[in-house]
């Protein structure tokens, strides 16, 4: 019913349906790409005055995914009456033009956007996002109705929820590519290091696979000559050569999603980071080692400490082959026993 509602509303309104590929809006009819929403709307107005509704929904997988639509200049195609949102245009078409097949007791299977150049603002709650992909993920979160009973995370479809439960709550650690179960996270990591077909990122030019998005981008620059990608902040003049640094800058400086320390007003990207910082002001040490009962103010410090109790010795002295659980211990060993050796450890 949600898909049928969506098909009727799309057919009789001036919505601009689109898909997303990287930074670009992708035409659902001919797959042309546009980074500027105005150019994309002009393309649909000029090249797709007539269209096949089913083609727009072809990528939506039997109704399991909602179609993305730009509501800029939303009007009724029959009488050109302007409307503000999907519910308003659906009710107009049903009540004024007699499209009784539209049933507003069900969802209208589309996600609404109002697209403006380099201004990624949620149509539903007015939150500012750093990029088009971030905006799409955020908008989807408004429609996630399936909740995990174990951890509370929400998902758009029941299939996505089942996938999450199998990967996260079955007791074992599952490779999301080959679906092999591993008893520990370490075993899964060892598998991923040597199993290239399970690496998540693939170069579309040569088929090479990578463990990280950053590794793929480096490959595109060095092997295929693609210009190094830069990230310009849409709200100020700063430019970044790292996606991670750009997102962190935007979150801390131009969004309402950062967390400020109540003691010094320093901002952090997560509540956990802020609380761990705040413990430095208050002297709290909420993290306890369950082996020796030592207390720590930061979870990262506790994780580093736990290597002391591990049988795994990750750091080896290249001079005498003595093994150490922590890098700081190896550094101290080098300084005390091999001061004549200058090396980076």
C-alpha positions as semicolon CSV with decimal commas, in nm:
position;residue;x (nm);y (nm);z (nm)
1;X;0,000;0,000;0,000
2;X;0,284;0,240;0,078
3;X;0,435;0,178;-0,265
4;X;0,101;0,217;-0,444
5;X;0,043;0,548;-0,263
6;X;0,389;0,661;-0,368
7;X;0,341;0,564;-0,733
8;X;0,015;0,759;-0,760
9;X;0,155;1,068;-0,588
10;X;0,464;1,064;-0,810
11;X;0,256;1,026;-1,127
12;X;0,033;1,324;-1,052
13;X;0,275;1,566;-0,885
14;X;0,595;1,753;-0,966
15;X;0,819;1,555;-0,729
16;X;1,182;1,501;-0,835
17;X;1,275;1,137;-0,761
18;X;1,646;1,057;-0,727
19;X;1,905;0,807;-0,613
20;X;2,243;0,884;-0,453
21;X;2,589;0,784;-0,576
22;X;2,874;0,938;-0,380
23;X;2,827;1,316;-0,383
24;X;2,587;1,308;-0,679
25;X;2,213;1,282;-0,736
26;X;2,149;1,000;-0,983
27;X;1,856;1,014;-1,225
28;X;1,616;0,723;-1,167
29;X;1,525;0,720;-1,537
30;X;1,858;0,748;-1,724
31;X;2,128;0,732;-1,452
32;X;2,278;1,074;-1,534
33;X;2,464;1,223;-1,234
34;X;2,444;1,580;-1,102
35;X;2,611;1,729;-0,794
36;X;2,404;2,049;-0,803
37;X;2,035;1,988;-0,715
38;X;1,929;2,274;-0,943
39;X;2,098;2,108;-1,240
40;X;1,930;1,780;-1,150
41;X;1,586;1,941;-1,138
42;X;1,649;2,112;-1,474
43;X;1,749;1,774;-1,619
44;X;1,419;1,613;-1,511
45;X;1,215;1,911;-1,630
46;X;1,377;1,908;-1,975
47;X;1,455;1,540;-2,041
48;X;1,181;1,354;-1,854
49;X;0,860;1,552;-1,901
50;X;0,698;1,216;-1,963
51;X;0,816;0,918;-1,762
52;X;0,732;0,565;-1,654
53;X;0,648;0,553;-1,285
54;X;0,760;0,192;-1,239
55;X;1,108;0,282;-1,369
56;X;1,153;0,529;-1,082
57;X;1,089;0,250;-0,831
58;X;1,290;-0,021;-1,009
59;X;1,582;0,003;-0,761
60;X;1,362;-0,008;-0,451
61;X;1,357;-0,387;-0,415
62;X;0,990;-0,492;-0,400
63;X;0,894;-0,202;-0,177
64;X;1,155;-0,273;0,092
65;X;1,321;0,064;0,028
66;X;1,152;0,402;0,002
67;X;1,207;0,629;-0,297
68;X;1,394;0,955;-0,230
69;X;1,215;1,264;-0,367
70;X;1,298;1,634;-0,378
71;X;0,991;1,844;-0,282
72;X;1,124;2,172;-0,420
73;X;0,842;2,337;-0,619
74;X;0,590;2,063;-0,527
75;X;0,266;2,110;-0,724
76;X;-0,026;1,904;-0,850
77;X;0,027;1,813;-1,219
78;X;-0,349;1,832;-1,283
79;X;-0,432;2,179;-1,149
80;X;-0,085;2,316;-1,053
81;X;-0,191;2,378;-0,690
82;X;0,123;2,411;-0,473
83;X;0,163;2,179;-0,172
84;X;0,402;2,173;0,122
85;X;0,458;1,804;0,190
86;X;0,373;1,448;0,084
87;X;0,066;1,418;0,307
88;X;-0,079;1,743;0,170
89;X;-0,035;1,647;-0,197
90;X;-0,174;1,296;-0,131
91;X;-0,487;1,435;0,039
92;X;-0,528;1,693;-0,241
93;X;-0,516;1,426;-0,513
94;X;-0,759;1,203;-0,323
95;X;-1,012;1,468;-0,218
96;X;-0,999;1,715;-0,508
97;X;-0,923;1,489;-0,804
98;X;-1,090;1,167;-0,690
99;X;-0,786;0,939;-0,672
100;X;-0,954;0,707;-0,423
101;X;-0,680;0,443;-0,457
102;X;-0,461;0,668;-0,240
103;X;-0,507;0,539;0,115
104;X;-0,358;0,785;0,364
105;X;-0,404;0,540;0,653
106;X;-0,085;0,383;0,514
107;X;0,255;0,540;0,455
108;X;0,340;0,721;0,134
109;X;0,645;0,518;0,035
110;X;0,884;0,806;-0,029
111;X;1,141;0,993;0,177
112;X;1,107;1,374;0,143
113;X;1,399;1,611;0,081
114;X;1,429;1,977;-0,003
115;X;1,757;2,004;-0,189
116;X;1,968;2,318;-0,211
117;X;2,325;2,354;-0,335
118;X;2,571;2,258;-0,058
119;X;2,301;2,305;0,208
120;X;2,202;1,966;0,344
121;X;1,911;2,028;0,582
122;X;1,660;1,763;0,693
123;X;1,313;1,838;0,555
124;X;1,152;1,678;0,861
125;X;1,343;1,827;1,156
126;X;1,567;2,104;1,009
127;X;1,892;1,947;1,133
128;X;2,197;2,045;0,929
129;X;2,410;1,766;0,784
130;X;2,767;1,773;0,650
131;X;2,700;1,597;0,319
132;X;2,432;1,446;0,096
133;X;2,511;1,092;0,217
134;X;2,487;1,201;0,582
135;X;2,153;1,368;0,508
136;X;2,019;1,050;0,345
137;X;2,116;0,835;0,645
138;X;1,961;1,086;0,883
139;X;1,636;1,111;0,686
140;X;1,603;0,732;0,682
141;X;1,628;0,732;1,061
142;X;1,288;0,908;1,079
143;X;1,128;0,600;0,917
144;X;1,301;0,321;1,108
145;X;1,018;0,134;1,277
146;X;1,181;-0,203;1,354
147;X;1,361;-0,200;1,689
148;X;1,613;-0,450;1,820
149;X;1,489;-0,581;2,157
150;X;1,847;-0,639;2,272
151;X;2,026;-0,308;2,203
152;X;1,748;-0,071;2,093
153;X;1,886;0,010;1,746
154;X;1,624;0,088;1,481
155;X;1,595;-0,033;1,121
156;X;1,385;0,054;0,817
157;X;1,286;-0,307;0,733
158;X;1,239;-0,633;0,918
159;X;1,504;-0,790;0,693
160;X;1,758;-0,530;0,803
161;X;1,672;-0,599;1,167
162;X;1,724;-0,974;1,119
163;X;2,059;-0,906;0,953
164;X;2,164;-0,692;1,251
165;X;2,060;-0,956;1,505
166;X;2,252;-1,229;1,325
167;X;2,567;-1,015;1,298
168;X;2,557;-0,861;1,645
169;X;2,363;-1,078;1,891
170;X;2,410;-1,446;1,802
171;X;2,702;-1,495;2,042
172;X;2,951;-1,545;1,762
173;X;3,123;-1,288;1,542
174;X;2,996;-1,306;1,186
175;X;3,174;-1,198;0,866
176;X;2,912;-0,995;0,681
177;X;3,042;-1,103;0,340
178;X;3,085;-1,482;0,364
179;X;2,866;-1,538;0,675
180;X;3,133;-1,745;0,851
181;X;3,098;-1,753;1,231
182;X;3,402;-1,692;1,452
183;X;3,421;-1,754;1,829
184;X;3,614;-1,432;1,902
185;X;3,656;-1,087;1,746
186;X;4,030;-1,158;1,713
187;X;3,959;-1,466;1,496
188;X;3,725;-1,260;1,279
189;X;3,992;-0,990;1,236
190;X;4,250;-1,252;1,138
191;X;4,004;-1,383;0,877
192;X;3,947;-1,036;0,733
193;X;4,322;-0,969;0,705
194;X;4,373;-1,264;0,470
195;X;4,033;-1,296;0,302
196;X;4,036;-1,030;0,030
197;X;3,693;-1,122;-0,119
198;X;3,541;-1,022;0,218
199;X;3,690;-0,672;0,211
200;X;3,407;-0,418;0,199
201;X;3,536;-0,164;-0,056
202;X;3,588;-0,231;-0,427
203;X;3,746;-0,022;-0,705
204;X;3,497;-0,003;-0,992
205;X;3,780;0,053;-1,243
206;X;3,994;-0,257;-1,179
207;X;3,808;-0,469;-0,923
208;X;4,076;-0,439;-0,652
209;X;3,930;-0,469;-0,301
210;X;4,020;-0,276;0,015
211;X;3,955;-0,307;0,388
212;X;3,887;0,066;0,429
213;X;3,729;0,350;0,235
214;X;4,050;0,552;0,285
215;X;4,255;0,272;0,127
216;X;4,030;0,273;-0,177
217;X;4,060;0,650;-0,217
218;X;4,441;0,632;-0,196
219;X;4,437;0,361;-0,464
220;X;4,221;0,574;-0,696
221;X;4,469;0,862;-0,669
222;X;4,791;0,661;-0,701
223;X;4,685;0,396;-0,955
224;X;4,409;0,557;-1,163
225;X;4,524;0,919;-1,147
226;X;4,208;1,052;-0,988
227;X;4,257;1,397;-0,828
228;X;4,286;1,383;-0,449
229;X;3,944;1,452;-0,307
230;X;3,908;1,764;-0,095
231;X;3,621;1,845;0,142
232;X;3,501;2,203;0,159
233;X;3,288;2,297;0,458
234;X;2,955;2,437;0,329
235;X;2,926;2,674;0,628
236;X;3,275;2,828;0,639
237;X;3,584;2,861;0,421
238;X;3,782;2,570;0,568
239;X;3,887;2,283;0,340
240;X;4,001;1,935;0,446
241;X;4,187;1,655;0,271
242;X;4,036;1,397;0,509
243;X;3,668;1,304;0,518
244;X;3,696;1,213;0,886
245;X;3,845;1,552;0,978
246;X;3,579;1,735;0,777
247;X;3,290;1,549;0,941
248;X;3,440;1,607;1,285
249;X;3,484;1,981;1,211
250;X;3,125;2,014;1,087
251;X;2,977;1,825;1,381
252;X;3,166;2,031;1,638
253;X;3,129;2,373;1,477
254;X;2,816;2,380;1,260
255;X;2,566;2,131;1,401
256;X;2,363;2,074;1,716
257;X;2,495;1,718;1,757
258;X;2,811;1,793;1,958
259;X;2,840;1,755;2,337
260;X;2,986;2,043;2,544
261;X;3,170;1,982;2,871
262;X;2,972;2,153;3,151
263;X;3,301;2,243;3,324
264;X;3,492;2,412;3,040
265;X;3,254;2,421;2,735
266;X;3,499;2,218;2,521
267;X;3,298;2,027;2,256
268;X;3,313;1,658;2,169
269;X;3,165;1,439;1,898
270;X;3,010;1,184;2,135
271;X;2,862;1,190;2,483
272;X;3,109;0,922;2,593
273;X;3,408;1,135;2,488
274;X;3,265;1,433;2,675
275;X;3,200;1,232;2,993
276;X;3,550;1,083;2,988
277;X;3,693;1,434;2,949
278;X;3,472;1,564;3,231
279;X;3,607;1,296;3,464
280;X;3,941;1,478;3,439
281;X;3,774;1,780;3,603
282;X;3,595;1,579;3,870
283;X;3,858;1,313;3,942
284;X;3,609;1,030;3,878
285;X;3,750;0,692;3,772
286;X;3,452;0,484;3,659
287;X;3,647;0,218;3,464
288;X;3,777;-0,075;3,674
289;X;4,011;-0,356;3,568
290;X;3,837;-0,682;3,660
291;X;4,174;-0,854;3,709
292;X;4,370;-0,621;3,942
293;X;4,087;-0,377;4,033
294;X;4,289;-0,073;3,923
295;X;4,068;0,230;3,835
296;X;4,088;0,452;3,525
297;X;3,916;0,772;3,416
298;X;3,904;0,674;3,046
299;X;3,792;0,352;2,876
300;X;4,087;0,384;2,636
301;X;4,329;0,378;2,930
302;X;4,161;0,064;3,064
303;X;4,187;-0,109;2,725
304;X;4,557;-0,027;2,703
305;X;4,605;-0,150;3,059
306;X;4,435;-0,485;2,988
307;X;4,722;-0,584;2,759
308;X;4,933;-0,622;3,075
309;X;4,713;-0,918;3,169
310;X;4,709;-1,066;2,817
311;X;4,920;-1,365;2,715
312;X;4,963;-1,203;2,373
313;X;5,283;-1,000;2,348
314;X;5,252;-0,769;2,048
315;X;5,582;-0,575;2,073
316;X;5,921;-0,746;2,029
317;X;6,267;-0,599;2,086
318;X;6,464;-0,640;1,762
319;X;6,791;-0,660;1,960
320;X;6,723;-0,926;2,226
321;X;6,380;-1,058;2,116
322;X;6,220;-0,985;2,452
323;X;5,844;-0,948;2,418
324;X;5,613;-0,686;2,567
325;X;5,236;-0,644;2,589
326;X;5,248;-0,262;2,555
327;X;5,441;-0,026;2,331
328;X;5,532;0,196;2,628
329;X;5,700;-0,104;2,795
330;X;5,908;-0,169;2,485
331;X;6,010;0,196;2,472
332;X;6,118;0,181;2,837
333;X;6,313;-0,137;2,771
334;X;6,497;0,019;2,475
335;X;6,587;0,326;2,679
336;X;6,721;0,120;2,971
337;X;6,890;-0,172;2,796
338;X;6,976;-0,050;2,448
339;X;7,033;0,327;2,482
340;X;7,285;0,321;2,200
341;X;7,014;0,219;1,955
342;X;6,804;0,497;1,806
343;X;6,495;0,351;1,650
344;X;6,124;0,419;1,621
345;X;5,913;0,171;1,813
